[in-house]
Amino acid sequence: MNEYSLYKSELLHDKYYPKVISYYFKQWKGFEMPYHSHNEIEIMYVIEGKCVVETATETVPMKKGDLILLDSNIAHRLVVDNENPCRMLNLEFFFTNKENEGFSPSFKEIVRTNGMLSQFLSKAYPYIVLKDSSDIYHILKSLVLELYERSLENKLMIQLLFSQLFIKIGRLAIEYENQNSYQVNLYIKQILSFLHQNYDCEIQVKDIANVVNLHPVYLHRIFKAEMGYTVMEYLTSLRIKKAKMLLAHTEIPIIEISEYVGINSRQYFSTLFKKHTGKTPVDYRNTLNK
């Protein structure tokens, strides 16, 4: 865990307060930011238009009402095309334990009294994209307006707005995760249903993606995460299981079994079957008939 991270343990044990380094409204058009990282935690909020935020592992499309929270030292860049300008609000901050930089409640006090925020922090996401119902934008906008002033009264208001911001982000993140988990489960059920009904056909990931209306890359990712296998690994396992059933409980000629389980090449079927069972289809049936 890097020393500036939103998730470092010290934030929950000592008195730390958020300190803003930069904040701005900006209209982007035809812009490609170079990859960069920084010690500050960053919030990018799309007010109007569209953009893409690229990290080392993912390309994240964003539109009006979307925000991304990036932990410190996460390499990223912003891309905005000429046809779709994007107006954004950006906020960059870190945490300090200097008493004169903040007012109660400290970050640890906010977390201790809010279960969803505590749950969110336990996930330690390097970045997370959320869809706002406008609450967070109003908080961010108020926060930026207060930051223009630097009086003692403004510091107190800034601290209160940050408290609201953290609580809202934590709540939104956990609600989104729960909703997303439910949706992912529905997708997995649809995928499994399709595989079990069509294993005897020639199937590619793009065919399944079209049925469940998902991008093939996303489909692959959620299936592997939930099932522990890729889609094609699961399909192969299913086909071998069905082949074993047909060999054991029917008199279908062995040379035809491969067609019953969606594998067009008899030689490939025999090789695959032996890889999964340790026996050729002939040996498997002969063993059962003894």
C-alpha positions in Angstrom: 0.0 0.0 0.0 1.5 3.4 -1.0 1.8 6.0 1.7 -0.6 8.4 0.0 -3.4 5.8 -0.6 -7.0 6.3 0.4 -6.8 2.8 1.9 -3.7 3.1 4.0 -4.3 1.8 7.6 -3.0 4.9 9.3 -6.0 6.9 8.1 -8.2 4.7 10.4 -6.0 4.9 13.4 -4.8 8.5 13.6 -6.4 11.8 13.0 -6.1 12.6 9.3 -7.9 15.3 7.3 -8.3 15.8 3.6 -6.2 18.6 2.0 -7.0 19.8 -1.5 -4.1 20.3 -3.9 -5.9 21.3 -7.1 -9.5 21.8 -8.3 -10.9 23.1 -11.5 -13.7 23.1 -14.1 -12.5 22.4 -17.6 -13.9 22.0 -21.1 -11.9 19.4 -23.1 -12.0 18.8 -26.8 -9.7 16.8 -29.1 -7.4 16.1 -26.2 -5.2 13.1 -25.4 -3.5 13.4 -22.0 -0.2 11.4 -21.7 -0.2 8.6 -19.1 0.8 10.0 -15.7 0.4 9.3 -12.0 0.6 11.4 -8.9 0.5 11.1 -5.1 -2.9 12.8 -4.9 -6.2 11.0 -4.9 -8.3 12.3 -7.8 -12.0 12.6 -8.6 -13.0 13.3 -12.2 -16.7 14.1 -12.7 -18.3 14.5 -16.2 -20.7 17.4 -16.2 -21.5 17.3 -19.9 -20.4 15.3 -22.9 -18.3 12.1 -23.2 -14.7 11.0 -22.6 -12.5 8.0 -22.0 -10.3 7.4 -19.0 -7.5 4.8 -19.7 -5.6 3.0 -17.0 -3.0 0.3 -17.4 -5.6 -2.4 -17.4 -8.8 -0.9 -18.7 -10.4 1.6 -21.0 -13.3 3.3 -19.2 -15.9 5.2 -21.3 -17.6 8.0 -19.3 -20.6 10.2 -19.9 -22.6 12.9 -18.1 -23.2 12.1 -14.5 -20.3 9.6 -14.3 -17.4 10.0 -11.9 -14.2 8.1 -11.4 -12.3 8.0 -8.1 -8.6 7.2 -8.7 -6.4 6.2 -5.8 -2.9 7.8 -5.6 -0.2 6.7 -7.9 -2.5 4.9 -10.4 -1.3 5.5 -13.9 -4.1 7.0 -16.1 -4.9 9.4 -18.9 -7.9 11.3 -20.3 -8.9 11.0 -23.9 -11.6 13.3 -25.5 -12.3 13.3 -29.2 -13.2 16.3 -31.4 -16.8 15.3 -32.0 -17.7 14.9 -28.4 -16.3 17.7 -26.1 -16.4 17.0 -22.4 -16.8 19.4 -19.5 -15.4 18.1 -16.2 -14.9 18.9 -12.6 -11.6 17.7 -11.2 -10.5 17.5 -7.6 -7.1 16.2 -6.3 -6.4 15.8 -2.6 -4.3 13.9 0.0 -4.6 13.3 3.7 -2.6 15.1 6.4 -2.4 14.6 10.1 -1.6 18.2 10.9 -4.2 19.4 13.3 -4.2 22.9 11.9 -5.3 21.6 8.5 -8.7 20.3 9.5 -11.6 20.2 11.9 -13.5 17.3 13.5 -14.7 14.9 12.4 -11.4 13.4 11.2 -11.5 10.8 8.5 -11.3 7.9 10.9 -14.3 9.3 12.9 -16.3 9.5 9.7 -15.5 5.9 8.7 -16.3 4.5 12.2 -19.8 6.0 12.1 -20.6 4.9 8.6 -20.8 1.2 7.7 -21.0 1.6 3.9 -18.0 3.8 3.8 -16.0 1.3 5.9 -17.2 -1.5 3.7 -16.1 0.5 0.6 -12.6 1.2 2.0 -12.1 -2.5 2.7 -12.3 -3.2 -1.0 -9.3 -1.1 -1.8 -10.2 -0.4 -5.4 -7.4 1.2 -7.3 -10.1 3.1 -9.1 -13.9 2.9 -9.3 -16.5 4.4 -11.7 -19.8 5.5 -10.3 -23.0 6.9 -11.7 -24.3 9.9 -9.8 -27.9 10.9 -9.1 -26.6 14.5 -8.9 -26.0 14.5 -5.1 -22.2 14.1 -5.5 -22.0 16.8 -8.2 -23.8 19.3 -5.9 -21.4 18.4 -3.1 -18.3 18.8 -5.4 -19.6 22.0 -6.8 -20.2 23.5 -3.3 -16.8 22.2 -2.2 -15.0 24.0 -5.1 -16.8 27.2 -4.4 -15.8 27.1 -0.7 -12.2 26.3 -1.7 -12.0 29.7 -3.4 -12.2 31.2 0.1 -9.7 30.4 2.8 -11.2 31.8 5.9 -11.6 29.8 9.2 -15.3 29.5 8.5 -14.7 28.1 5.0 -12.3 25.5 6.4 -15.0 24.1 8.6 -17.5 24.1 5.7 -14.9 22.3 3.5 -14.4 19.7 6.2 -18.2 19.1 6.4 -18.6 18.9 2.7 -15.7 16.4 2.5 -17.5 14.3 5.2 -20.6 14.3 3.0 -18.6 13.5 -0.1 -16.9 10.4 1.5 -20.2 9.1 2.9 -22.0 9.6 -0.4 -19.2 7.9 -2.4 -19.1 5.0 0.0 -22.9 4.5 -0.1 -23.0 4.8 -3.9 -20.2 2.4 -4.4 -21.7 -0.3 -2.2 -25.2 0.1 -3.7 -23.7 -0.1 -7.1 -21.7 -3.2 -6.2 -24.8 -4.9 -4.9 -26.8 -4.0 -7.9 -23.9 -5.0 -10.3 -23.5 -8.3 -8.5 -27.2 -9.0 -9.0 -26.9 -8.1 -12.7 -23.8 -10.2 -13.1 -25.6 -13.2 -11.6 -28.3 -12.8 -14.1 -25.8 -12.7 -17.0 -24.1 -15.8 -15.7 -27.5 -17.7 -15.5 -28.2 -16.6 -19.1 -24.8 -17.8 -20.3 -25.1 -21.1 -18.5 -28.6 -21.6 -19.9 -27.4 -20.9 -23.4 -24.4 -23.3 -23.1 -26.5 -26.2 -21.7 -29.1 -25.8 -24.5 -26.6 -25.4 -27.3 -23.5 -27.4 -26.4 -24.2 -29.7 -29.4 -23.7 -26.7 -31.8 -20.6 -24.8 -32.9 -20.3 -22.0 -30.4 -17.9 -19.0 -30.1 -17.7 -16.4 -27.4 -19.1 -13.8 -29.7 -22.2 -15.9 -30.3 -22.9 -16.0 -26.5 -22.1 -12.3 -26.2 -24.8 -11.5 -28.9 -27.4 -13.6 -27.0 -26.8 -11.8 -23.7 -26.1 -8.5 -25.2 -22.6 -8.0 -23.7 -19.2 -7.1 -25.1 -17.2 -10.4 -25.5 -14.3 -9.0 -23.4 -16.6 -8.1 -20.5 -18.5 -11.4 -20.8 -15.2 -13.3 -20.6 -14.1 -11.3 -17.6 -17.2 -11.7 -15.5 -17.6 -15.4 -16.3 -14.0 -16.2 -15.3 -14.4 -14.1 -12.1 -17.6 -15.9 -11.1 -17.0 -19.4 -12.3 -13.3 -19.8 -12.1 -13.1 -21.0 -15.8 -13.2 -19.3 -19.1 -16.4 -19.7 -21.1 -14.7 -22.1 -23.5 -13.1 -24.2 -20.7 -16.6 -24.5 -19.1 -18.1 -25.5 -22.5 -15.4 -28.1 -23.1 -16.0 -29.6 -19.6 -19.7 -29.7 -20.3 -19.3 -31.4 -23.6 -17.0 -34.1 -22.1 -19.5 -34.7 -19.3 -22.3 -35.1 -21.9 -20.1 -37.4 -23.9 -19.4 -39.6 -20.9 -23.1 -39.8 -20.3 -23.8 -40.9 -23.9 -21.0 -43.4 -23.8 -22.3 -44.9 -20.6 -26.0 -44.9 -21.1 -26.6 -45.2 -24.9 -25.6 -47.4 -27.7 -24.7 -44.4 -30.0 -21.7 -45.4 -32.1 -18.5 -43.9 -30.7 -17.7 -42.3 -34.1 -21.0 -40.3 -33.8 -20.6 -39.2 -30.2 -18.5 -36.1 -31.1 -21.3 -34.7 -33.3 -23.8 -35.1 -30.4 -21.6 -32.8 -28.2 -20.8 -30.1 -30.8 -17.2 -31.3 -31.7 -16.9 -31.7 -35.5 -13.6 -33.5 -35.5 -13.6 -37.1 -34.3 -9.8 -37.1 -33.8 -9.9 -33.8 -31.8 -12.8 -35.2 -29.7 -10.8 -38.3 -28.9 -7.8 -36.3 -27.9 -9.8 -33.9 -25.8 -11.7 -36.8 -24.1 -8.5 -38.5 -23.2 -7.0 -35.3 -21.8 -10.0 -34.8 -19.5 -10.6 -38.4 -18.5 -7.3 -40.2 -19.0 -9.0 -42.7 -21.4 -10.0 -42.7 -25.0 -13.8 -42.9 -25.7 -13.3 -46.6 -26.7 -11.5 -47.4 -23.5 -14.0 -45.5 -21.4 -17.0 -47.4 -22.9 -15.2 -50.8 -22.7 -14.3 -50.2 -19.0 -18.0 -49.6 -18.2 -19.1 -52.7 -20.1 -16.8 -55.1 -18.2 
